[in-house]
Amino acid sequence: MEQQIAQEQKKPNALAFQVAITFALYTLALVFVMNLLGMSTQIEGTPIWQKAISIVLSYGTFILAIYYAQNKHKQDLGGFITYGRAFSTGFKVAAYSGLFIGLLMMLYYAVIDKGALQDILDAQLKIAGDDEQKIKGIQMMSKYMIYLIAFGSAITYTLFGLIISLVTAAVVKKDRI
């Protein structure tokens, strides 16, 4: 009963929002630095070690952000949290992060570094080679590429966060006896 009252008084929304904004800004900085160093994973021929570094720095940090929010909320509740509450906290971080990352990717490719989008399109044209149908498709989709990247990022982080939240909620969970 006491845990239920504590849970009703302390909502994880503000914490999830703060963690998600921080992670989204980190992701924007990571994309900028990786592109600045020429370590774009979206270009064919990128060495496997660069892709591994990118995955660890983006998704590894994302896992830690979700775990941090769940653990912090557990501390806010007095050291106890139900599985459902921990999952809800983690999923809120994932959903907010997906939204913010999608918006920041649009900002990045439309305003901050327009050349990065052109690099992606050039790499796709190189892969297409002499296939006229593929080239035409890439040219048609180039107008919408920013939206596809933003939507893809948002969905990817939200769905990956859903899975991570399910797992980390089981780790963080601690019911009162």
VOMINU-112515 format. One line per field, with one value per residue: residue number from 1; residue in one letter; chain; x, y, z of N, C-alpha, C, O in turn. Coordinates in nm, 2 decimals. Atoms other than C-alpha are relative to their C-alpha. Layout:
BEGIN
i <- (NUM_...) .
aa <- (a_...) .
ch <- (A_...) .
n_east <- (X_...) .
n_north <- (Y_...) .
n_up <- (Z_...) .
ca_east <- (X_...) .
ca_north <- (Y_...) .
ca_up <- (Z_...) .
c_east <- (X_...) .
c_north <- (Y_...) .
c_up <- (Z_...) .
o_east <- (X_...) .
o_north <- (Y_...) .
o_up <- (Z_...) .
END
This chain:
BEGIN
i <- (1_2_3_4_5_6_7_8_9_10_11_12_13_14_15_16_17_18_19_20_21_22_23_24_25_26_27_28_29_30_31_32_33_34_35_36_37_38_39_40_41_42_43_44_45_46_47_48_49_50_51_52_53_54_55_56_57_58_59_60_61_62_63_64_65_66_67_68_69_70_71_72_73_74_75_76_77_78_79_80_81_82_83_84_85_86_87_88_89_90_91_92_93_94_95_96_97_98_99_100_101_102_103_104_105_106_107_108_109_110_111_112_113_114_115_116_117_118_119_120_121_122_123_124_125_126_127_128_129_130_131_132_133_134_135_136_137_138_139_140_141_142_143_144_145_146_147_148_149_150_151_152_153_154_155_156_157_158_159_160_161_162_163_164_165_166_167_168_169_170_171_172_173_174_175_176_177) .
aa <- (m_e_q_q_i_a_q_e_q_k_k_p_n_a_l_a_f_q_v_a_i_t_f_a_l_y_t_l_a_l_v_f_v_m_n_l_l_g_m_s_t_q_i_e_g_t_p_i_w_q_k_a_i_s_i_v_l_s_y_g_t_f_i_l_a_i_y_y_a_q_n_k_h_k_q_d_l_g_g_f_i_t_y_g_r_a_f_s_t_g_f_k_v_a_a_y_s_g_l_f_i_g_l_l_m_m_l_y_y_a_v_i_d_k_g_a_l_q_d_i_l_d_a_q_l_k_i_a_g_d_d_e_q_k_i_k_g_i_q_m_m_s_k_y_m_i_y_l_i_a_f_g_s_a_i_t_y_t_l_f_g_l_i_i_s_l_v_t_a_a_v_v_k_k_d_r_i) .
ch <- (A_A_A_A_A_A_A_A_A_A_A_A_A_A_A_A_A_A_A_A_A_A_A_A_A_A_A_A_A_A_A_A_A_A_A_A_A_A_A_A_A_A_A_A_A_A_A_A_A_A_A_A_A_A_A_A_A_A_A_A_A_A_A_A_A_A_A_A_A_A_A_A_A_A_A_A_A_A_A_A_A_A_A_A_A_A_A_A_A_A_A_A_A_A_A_A_A_A_A_A_A_A_A_A_A_A_A_A_A_A_A_A_A_A_A_A_A_A_A_A_A_A_A_A_A_A_A_A_A_A_A_A_A_A_A_A_A_A_A_A_A_A_A_A_A_A_A_A_A_A_A_A_A_A_A_A_A_A_A_A_A_A_A_A_A_A_A_A_A_A_A_A_A_A_A_A_A) .
n_east <- (0.08_-0.09_-0.07_0.10_0.01_-0.12_0.00_0.09_-0.05_-0.12_0.02_-0.13_0.01_-0.10_-0.13_-0.01_-0.01_-0.13_-0.10_0.02_-0.06_-0.15_-0.05_0.02_-0.10_-0.12_0.01_-0.02_-0.15_-0.07_0.01_-0.08_-0.14_-0.03_-0.01_-0.12_-0.12_0.01_0.03_0.14_0.03_0.10_-0.07_-0.06_-0.15_-0.04_-0.06_0.09_-0.03_0.07_0.14_0.01_-0.01_0.13_0.11_-0.02_0.02_0.14_0.09_-0.05_0.04_0.15_0.03_-0.03_0.09_0.13_-0.03_-0.02_0.13_0.08_-0.07_0.02_0.14_0.00_-0.05_0.10_0.11_-0.05_-0.07_0.09_0.07_0.06_-0.04_0.08_-0.04_-0.14_0.01_0.06_-0.10_-0.09_0.06_0.02_-0.13_-0.02_0.09_-0.04_-0.12_0.03_0.06_-0.11_-0.10_0.06_0.00_-0.14_-0.06_0.05_-0.07_-0.13_-0.01_0.06_-0.06_-0.13_-0.09_0.07_-0.09_0.00_0.10_-0.04_-0.09_0.08_0.06_-0.11_-0.04_0.11_-0.02_-0.12_0.05_0.10_-0.07_0.06_0.14_0.08_0.11_-0.04_-0.04_0.12_0.06_-0.08_0.03_0.13_0.01_-0.09_0.08_0.06_-0.10_-0.01_0.11_-0.02_-0.10_0.06_0.10_-0.08_-0.07_0.10_0.06_-0.10_-0.03_0.11_0.02_-0.12_0.03_0.10_-0.07_-0.10_0.08_0.05_-0.11_-0.05_0.10_-0.02_-0.12_0.02_0.12_-0.02_0.13_0.00_0.04) .
n_north <- (-0.12_-0.12_-0.01_-0.05_-0.14_-0.07_0.00_-0.09_-0.14_-0.02_0.04_0.00_-0.08_-0.11_0.07_0.06_-0.11_-0.05_0.10_0.01_-0.12_0.01_0.10_-0.05_-0.10_0.08_0.06_-0.11_-0.03_0.12_0.00_-0.10_0.04_0.12_-0.05_-0.09_0.09_0.09_0.14_0.03_0.14_0.01_0.00_0.14_0.01_-0.04_0.12_0.06_-0.06_-0.13_0.03_0.05_-0.11_-0.07_0.08_0.00_-0.13_-0.04_0.09_0.03_-0.11_0.01_0.10_-0.06_-0.11_0.07_0.06_-0.11_-0.06_0.10_0.01_-0.13_-0.01_0.10_-0.07_-0.10_0.07_0.06_0.12_0.10_-0.03_0.12_0.02_-0.09_-0.14_-0.01_0.01_-0.12_-0.11_0.02_-0.02_-0.14_-0.05_0.04_-0.07_-0.14_0.00_0.02_-0.13_-0.10_0.03_-0.02_-0.15_-0.04_0.05_-0.09_-0.12_0.03_0.02_-0.11_-0.13_0.00_0.06_0.05_0.08_0.14_0.07_0.02_0.11_0.12_0.02_0.03_0.14_0.08_0.00_0.08_0.14_0.02_0.02_-0.04_0.04_-0.12_0.01_-0.03_-0.14_-0.08_0.02_-0.08_-0.14_-0.03_0.01_-0.10_-0.11_0.04_0.07_-0.05_0.05_0.14_0.01_-0.04_0.10_0.13_-0.02_0.00_0.13_0.09_-0.02_0.03_0.14_0.06_-0.04_0.09_0.13_-0.03_-0.03_0.13_0.07_-0.08_-0.01_0.12_-0.02_-0.11_0.03_0.05_-0.01_0.01_0.14) .
n_up <- (0.00_-0.01_0.13_0.09_-0.03_0.05_0.14_0.05_-0.02_0.08_0.14_0.06_0.12_0.01_0.00_0.13_0.10_-0.01_0.05_0.14_0.07_-0.02_0.10_0.13_0.02_0.02_0.13_0.10_-0.01_0.04_0.15_0.06_-0.02_0.08_0.13_0.01_0.00_0.12_-0.04_0.03_0.02_0.10_0.13_0.02_-0.01_-0.13_-0.07_-0.10_-0.13_-0.01_-0.03_-0.14_-0.09_0.01_-0.06_-0.15_-0.05_0.01_-0.06_-0.13_-0.09_-0.01_-0.11_-0.13_-0.03_-0.04_-0.14_-0.09_-0.03_-0.08_-0.13_-0.07_-0.04_-0.12_-0.11_-0.03_-0.06_-0.12_0.02_0.05_0.12_0.06_0.14_0.09_-0.02_0.06_0.14_0.04_-0.01_0.11_0.13_0.01_0.04_0.14_0.09_0.00_0.07_0.14_0.06_0.00_0.09_0.13_0.02_0.01_0.12_0.11_-0.01_0.04_0.14_0.08_-0.03_-0.06_0.09_0.12_0.07_-0.05_0.08_0.14_0.00_0.00_0.13_0.09_-0.03_0.06_0.15_0.03_-0.01_0.11_0.13_0.13_0.00_0.01_-0.09_-0.14_0.00_0.00_-0.13_-0.10_0.03_-0.05_-0.15_-0.06_-0.05_-0.13_-0.08_-0.14_-0.08_-0.02_-0.11_-0.13_-0.04_-0.02_-0.13_-0.10_-0.01_-0.04_-0.14_-0.08_-0.01_-0.07_-0.14_-0.06_-0.03_-0.11_-0.12_-0.05_-0.06_-0.12_-0.10_-0.08_-0.08_-0.10_-0.08_-0.14_-0.07_-0.15_-0.04) .
ca_east <- (0.00_0.28_0.47_0.15_0.11_0.47_0.44_0.13_0.30_0.62_0.57_0.87_0.76_0.99_1.29_1.22_1.19_1.52_1.71_1.56_1.66_2.01_2.05_1.91_2.15_2.43_2.32_2.32_2.68_2.78_2.65_2.82_3.16_3.14_3.07_3.34_3.59_3.47_3.33_2.98_2.83_2.58_2.84_2.94_3.29_3.30_3.54_3.37_3.56_3.41_3.06_3.13_3.24_2.93_2.70_2.86_2.86_2.50_2.31_2.53_2.47_2.10_2.09_2.26_2.03_1.72_1.88_1.98_1.62_1.47_1.73_1.69_1.31_1.36_1.57_1.30_1.05_1.26_1.45_1.15_0.99_0.75_0.83_0.55_0.66_1.03_0.92_0.70_0.98_1.22_0.97_0.89_1.27_1.27_0.96_1.07_1.42_1.29_1.08_1.37_1.62_1.39_1.35_1.72_1.81_1.58_1.75_2.09_2.04_1.83_2.02_2.34_2.51_2.34_2.65_2.61_2.28_2.43_2.71_2.45_2.28_2.61_2.70_2.36_2.41_2.75_2.59_2.32_2.59_2.45_2.10_1.87_1.58_1.77_1.92_1.57_1.44_1.72_1.66_1.29_1.34_1.61_1.34_1.20_1.53_1.54_1.20_1.28_1.60_1.41_1.12_1.36_1.56_1.25_1.10_1.43_1.51_1.16_1.13_1.49_1.40_1.09_1.30_1.57_1.30_1.15_1.49_1.62_1.29_1.35_1.69_1.58_1.26_1.25_0.91_0.85_0.81) .
ca_north <- (0.00_0.24_0.16_0.23_0.57_0.66_0.55_0.76_1.07_1.03_1.01_0.93_1.17_1.46_1.22_1.03_1.36_1.49_1.17_1.15_1.51_1.46_1.14_1.30_1.59_1.33_1.15_1.47_1.55_1.19_1.20_1.53_1.41_1.08_1.26_1.52_1.23_1.06_0.76_0.75_0.41_0.48_0.48_0.14_0.03_0.16_-0.07_-0.30_-0.15_0.19_0.04_-0.14_0.18_0.36_0.09_0.08_0.46_0.50_0.19_0.11_0.46_0.42_0.11_0.29_0.59_0.36_0.18_0.50_0.64_0.32_0.30_0.67_0.64_0.33_0.54_0.82_0.56_0.45_0.17_-0.03_-0.05_-0.29_-0.44_-0.25_0.08_0.02_-0.09_0.22_0.45_0.29_0.29_0.66_0.73_0.53_0.70_1.05_0.97_0.84_1.16_1.39_1.21_1.21_1.59_1.64_1.43_1.64_1.95_1.80_1.70_2.00_2.28_2.19_1.96_1.94_1.79_1.48_1.40_1.45_1.21_0.95_1.00_0.99_0.66_0.52_0.63_0.47_0.14_0.17_0.18_0.19_0.06_0.33_0.21_0.23_0.57_0.71_0.56_0.73_1.06_1.04_0.95_1.22_1.48_1.27_1.13_1.36_1.25_0.88_0.92_1.10_0.85_0.55_0.69_0.75_0.41_0.23_0.39_0.35_-0.02_-0.10_0.09_-0.12_-0.44_-0.29_-0.16_-0.51_-0.66_-0.38_-0.36_-0.72_-0.63_-0.31_-0.46_-0.49_-0.54_-0.49_-0.82) .
ca_up <- (0.00_0.09_-0.23_-0.43_-0.27_-0.34_-0.70_-0.75_-0.61_-0.81_-1.19_-1.41_-1.69_-1.61_-1.55_-1.88_-2.07_-1.93_-2.00_-2.35_-2.44_-2.30_-2.51_-2.82_-2.79_-2.74_-3.05_-3.25_-3.13_-3.20_-3.56_-3.62_-3.48_-3.66_-3.99_-3.92_-3.87_-4.19_-4.00_-4.15_-4.12_-4.39_-4.67_-4.82_-4.76_-4.40_-4.20_-3.96_-3.66_-3.74_-3.75_-3.42_-3.25_-3.38_-3.26_-2.91_-2.88_-2.99_-2.88_-2.58_-2.44_-2.52_-2.30_-2.02_-2.05_-2.02_-1.72_-1.56_-1.58_-1.44_-1.16_-1.07_-1.06_-0.83_-0.60_-0.61_-0.50_-0.20_-0.35_-0.47_-0.81_-0.98_-1.32_-1.48_-1.34_-1.44_-1.79_-1.82_-1.72_-1.97_-2.26_-2.19_-2.23_-2.56_-2.70_-2.61_-2.74_-3.07_-3.12_-3.03_-3.23_-3.53_-3.50_-3.45_-3.75_-3.97_-3.83_-3.88_-4.24_-4.35_-4.18_-3.99_-4.25_-4.59_-4.73_-4.52_-4.69_-5.03_-4.93_-4.85_-5.18_-5.37_-5.20_-5.30_-5.66_-5.66_-5.54_-5.81_-6.08_-6.43_-6.33_-6.46_-6.26_-5.93_-6.02_-6.10_-5.77_-5.57_-5.75_-5.67_-5.31_-5.26_-5.19_-4.90_-4.77_-4.47_-4.36_-4.41_-4.20_-3.93_-3.93_-3.95_-3.65_-3.45_-3.51_-3.46_-3.13_-3.00_-3.09_-2.97_-2.65_-2.60_-2.61_-2.38_-2.14_-2.11_-2.02_-1.79_-1.61_-1.50_-1.37_-1.19_-1.04_-0.66_-0.50_-0.13_0.05) .
c_east <- (0.09_0.08_-0.10_-0.02_0.12_0.01_-0.10_0.05_0.12_-0.01_0.14_0.00_0.11_0.14_0.02_0.02_0.14_0.11_-0.01_0.06_0.15_0.05_-0.02_0.10_0.14_0.01_0.03_0.15_0.08_0.00_0.09_0.15_0.04_0.01_0.12_0.13_0.00_-0.04_-0.15_-0.03_-0.10_0.06_0.06_0.15_0.06_0.06_-0.09_0.03_-0.06_-0.15_-0.02_0.01_-0.13_-0.11_0.02_-0.03_-0.15_-0.10_0.04_-0.04_-0.15_-0.04_0.03_-0.09_-0.14_0.02_0.01_-0.14_-0.08_0.06_-0.02_-0.14_-0.02_0.05_-0.10_-0.12_0.04_0.07_-0.08_-0.07_-0.06_0.06_-0.07_0.04_0.14_-0.01_-0.06_0.10_0.10_-0.06_-0.03_0.13_0.01_-0.09_0.04_0.13_-0.02_-0.06_0.11_0.11_-0.05_0.00_0.14_0.07_-0.05_0.07_0.14_0.02_-0.05_0.07_0.15_0.10_-0.07_0.09_0.00_-0.11_0.04_0.11_-0.07_-0.06_0.10_0.04_-0.11_0.00_0.12_-0.04_-0.09_0.08_-0.06_-0.15_-0.09_-0.12_0.04_0.04_-0.13_-0.07_0.07_-0.03_-0.14_-0.01_0.09_-0.08_-0.06_0.10_0.01_-0.11_0.01_0.11_-0.06_-0.10_0.07_0.07_-0.10_-0.05_0.11_0.03_-0.12_-0.02_0.12_-0.02_-0.10_0.06_0.09_-0.08_-0.06_0.11_0.05_-0.10_0.01_0.12_-0.02_-0.11_0.04_-0.13_0.02_-0.06_-0.11) .
c_north <- (0.13_0.02_0.06_0.15_0.08_0.00_0.10_0.14_0.03_-0.06_0.01_0.09_0.10_-0.07_-0.06_0.11_0.06_-0.09_-0.01_0.12_0.00_-0.11_0.04_0.10_-0.07_-0.06_0.09_0.03_-0.12_-0.01_0.11_-0.03_-0.11_0.05_0.09_-0.08_-0.09_-0.14_-0.02_-0.14_-0.02_-0.01_-0.14_0.01_0.05_-0.12_-0.04_0.06_0.13_-0.02_-0.05_0.11_0.08_-0.06_0.01_0.14_0.05_-0.09_-0.04_0.11_0.01_-0.09_0.06_0.11_-0.06_-0.05_0.11_0.06_-0.09_-0.01_0.13_0.01_-0.10_0.07_0.11_-0.06_-0.07_-0.13_-0.12_0.04_-0.13_-0.01_0.09_0.15_0.02_-0.01_0.14_0.12_-0.02_0.02_0.15_0.07_-0.03_0.08_0.15_0.01_-0.01_0.13_0.11_-0.02_0.02_0.15_0.05_-0.05_0.08_0.14_-0.01_0.00_0.11_0.13_-0.01_-0.05_-0.06_-0.09_-0.15_-0.08_-0.02_-0.11_-0.13_-0.03_-0.04_-0.15_-0.09_-0.01_-0.08_-0.15_-0.04_-0.03_0.05_-0.04_0.12_0.00_0.04_0.15_0.09_-0.01_0.09_0.15_0.04_0.01_0.11_0.11_-0.04_-0.07_0.05_-0.06_-0.15_-0.03_0.03_-0.11_-0.13_0.01_-0.01_-0.13_-0.10_0.01_-0.04_-0.15_-0.07_0.03_-0.08_-0.13_0.02_0.02_-0.13_-0.08_0.07_0.01_-0.13_0.00_0.10_-0.04_-0.04_0.04_0.00_-0.14_0.01) .
c_up <- (0.00_-0.13_-0.11_0.01_-0.05_-0.15_-0.06_0.02_-0.09_-0.14_-0.06_-0.13_-0.02_-0.01_-0.14_-0.11_0.01_-0.05_-0.15_-0.08_0.01_-0.10_-0.14_-0.04_-0.02_-0.13_-0.11_-0.01_-0.06_-0.16_-0.06_0.01_-0.09_-0.15_-0.02_-0.01_-0.12_0.04_-0.01_-0.02_-0.11_-0.14_-0.01_0.00_0.13_0.07_0.11_0.14_0.02_0.03_0.14_0.10_0.00_0.07_0.15_0.05_-0.01_0.08_0.15_0.10_0.02_0.11_0.14_0.04_0.05_0.14_0.10_0.04_0.09_0.14_0.08_0.05_0.12_0.12_0.05_0.08_0.13_-0.01_-0.05_-0.12_-0.06_-0.14_-0.09_0.00_-0.06_-0.16_-0.06_-0.01_-0.12_-0.14_-0.02_-0.05_-0.15_-0.09_-0.02_-0.08_-0.15_-0.06_-0.01_-0.10_-0.15_-0.04_-0.02_-0.13_-0.12_0.01_-0.05_-0.15_-0.09_0.02_0.04_-0.11_-0.12_-0.08_0.04_-0.07_-0.14_-0.01_0.00_-0.14_-0.10_0.02_-0.06_-0.15_-0.05_0.01_-0.11_-0.13_-0.12_-0.01_0.00_0.09_0.15_0.01_0.00_0.14_0.10_-0.02_0.05_0.15_0.07_0.07_0.14_0.09_0.14_0.09_0.02_0.10_0.13_0.05_0.04_0.14_0.11_0.03_0.06_0.15_0.09_0.01_0.07_0.15_0.07_0.04_0.12_0.13_0.06_0.08_0.12_0.11_0.09_0.09_0.11_0.10_0.14_0.07_0.16_0.04_0.10) .
o_east <- (0.06_0.09_-0.05_-0.03_0.11_0.05_-0.07_0.01_0.13_0.00_0.22_0.11_0.18_0.23_0.13_0.10_0.20_0.20_0.09_0.13_0.22_0.16_0.07_0.16_0.22_0.11_0.11_0.21_0.18_0.10_0.16_0.22_0.14_0.10_0.18_0.22_0.09_0.00_-0.21_0.04_-0.12_-0.01_0.13_0.21_0.18_-0.01_-0.16_-0.06_-0.10_-0.21_-0.12_-0.07_-0.18_-0.19_-0.08_-0.09_-0.19_-0.17_-0.04_-0.08_-0.20_-0.13_-0.05_-0.12_-0.19_-0.06_-0.04_-0.16_-0.14_-0.01_-0.05_-0.17_-0.10_-0.01_-0.12_-0.18_-0.04_0.08_-0.03_-0.11_0.01_0.11_-0.01_0.05_0.17_0.05_-0.01_0.10_0.13_0.00_-0.02_0.13_0.06_-0.05_0.04_0.15_0.04_-0.02_0.12_0.15_0.02_0.04_0.16_0.15_0.02_0.11_0.19_0.10_-0.01_0.08_0.23_0.21_-0.09_0.04_0.03_-0.10_0.01_0.11_-0.03_-0.06_0.08_0.07_-0.07_-0.02_0.11_0.01_-0.08_0.03_-0.10_-0.21_-0.10_-0.15_-0.04_0.01_-0.13_-0.12_0.00_-0.05_-0.16_-0.08_0.07_-0.03_-0.08_0.06_0.03_-0.09_-0.03_0.09_-0.03_-0.10_0.03_0.07_-0.07_-0.06_0.08_0.04_-0.10_-0.04_0.10_0.01_-0.10_0.03_0.09_-0.04_-0.06_0.08_0.06_-0.06_-0.01_0.12_0.03_-0.10_0.13_-0.16_0.12_-0.15_-0.16) .
o_north <- (0.22_0.14_0.14_0.22_0.18_0.10_0.16_0.23_0.15_-0.18_0.10_0.09_0.10_-0.02_-0.04_0.09_0.08_-0.05_-0.02_0.11_0.03_-0.08_0.02_0.10_-0.04_-0.07_0.06_0.04_-0.10_-0.04_0.08_-0.01_-0.11_0.00_0.09_-0.04_-0.17_-0.24_-0.08_-0.20_-0.14_-0.03_-0.19_0.10_0.05_-0.23_0.03_0.07_0.17_0.05_-0.01_0.12_0.13_0.00_0.03_0.16_0.13_-0.05_-0.06_0.09_0.05_-0.06_0.04_0.13_0.00_-0.04_0.09_0.08_-0.05_-0.01_0.12_0.05_-0.08_0.05_0.13_0.00_-0.15_-0.20_-0.23_0.16_-0.23_0.08_0.15_0.21_0.12_0.07_0.19_0.20_0.08_0.08_0.20_0.15_0.05_0.12_0.20_0.10_0.06_0.17_0.17_0.07_0.06_0.18_0.14_0.02_0.11_0.19_0.08_0.07_0.13_0.21_0.06_0.01_-0.18_-0.17_-0.24_-0.20_-0.13_-0.19_-0.23_-0.15_-0.12_-0.22_-0.20_-0.11_-0.15_-0.23_-0.15_-0.10_0.17_-0.02_0.19_0.11_0.11_0.21_0.19_0.09_0.15_0.22_0.15_0.09_0.13_0.17_0.05_-0.12_-0.03_-0.10_-0.20_-0.12_-0.04_-0.14_-0.19_-0.09_-0.08_-0.18_-0.18_-0.08_-0.09_-0.20_-0.16_-0.05_-0.11_-0.18_-0.06_-0.02_-0.15_-0.14_0.01_0.02_-0.12_-0.05_0.07_0.01_-0.13_0.15_-0.06_-0.19_-0.09) .
o_up <- (-0.07_-0.17_-0.19_-0.09_-0.11_-0.21_-0.16_-0.07_-0.13_-0.15_-0.03_-0.20_-0.12_-0.09_-0.20_-0.20_-0.10_-0.12_-0.22_-0.18_-0.09_-0.17_-0.22_-0.15_-0.10_-0.20_-0.20_-0.11_-0.12_-0.22_-0.16_-0.09_-0.15_-0.22_-0.13_-0.08_-0.14_-0.04_0.08_-0.11_-0.15_-0.24_0.08_-0.04_0.15_0.08_0.18_0.22_0.13_0.11_0.21_0.20_0.10_0.14_0.23_0.16_0.08_0.17_0.23_0.21_0.12_0.19_0.23_0.15_0.15_0.23_0.21_0.16_0.19_0.24_0.21_0.16_0.21_0.23_0.17_0.16_0.19_0.09_-0.06_-0.13_-0.05_-0.20_-0.18_-0.10_-0.13_-0.23_-0.16_-0.10_-0.19_-0.23_-0.14_-0.14_-0.23_-0.20_-0.13_-0.17_-0.23_-0.17_-0.11_-0.17_-0.23_-0.15_-0.11_-0.18_-0.21_-0.10_-0.11_-0.21_-0.20_-0.07_-0.02_-0.13_-0.13_-0.15_-0.04_-0.10_-0.20_-0.10_-0.06_-0.18_-0.19_-0.08_-0.11_-0.21_-0.15_-0.08_-0.16_-0.21_-0.12_-0.11_0.10_0.14_0.21_0.11_0.08_0.19_0.19_0.07_0.10_0.20_0.19_0.17_0.23_0.20_0.24_0.20_0.13_0.18_0.23_0.17_0.14_0.21_0.21_0.15_0.15_0.22_0.20_0.12_0.15_0.24_0.19_0.15_0.21_0.23_0.19_0.18_0.23_0.23_0.21_0.20_0.22_0.22_0.16_0.10_0.21_-0.03_0.15) .
END
